[in-house]
Amino acid sequence: MSTVTHPASSREDFLTLKEAAAEGYGAYSTLRWWIHQGKLPAYKTGSRVKIKREDLETFIVQSHGVDPLEAHVRAVVAEAPKLNPSQTHRLRFALGGGR
């Protein structure tokens, strides 16, 4: 694995592999594989391997043609419970999508 030591940074800028996987960027093992292949830069902070959110989003868009926001929305939708028509209407209204 090609990693570079980097000073600690803000949690918003860097993600651990577990955090990136939990946010739907890919499986933990997939993220490690991309790092191992040199496709995704990684940084070692203490004993943890972290990746820059910006690097990850750029890599996802370039290699998979998927906008990171769209990927997150798809992950949330996949995990969400099915809504009945009344709940759908209330949610649409709350998000400003109509009455």
Secondary structure by P-SEA (a helix, b strand, c coil): cbbbbbccccccccccaaaaaaaccccaaaaaaaaaaccbbbbbcccbbbbbaaaaaaaaaaaccccaaaaaaaaaaaacccccaaaaaaaaaaacccc
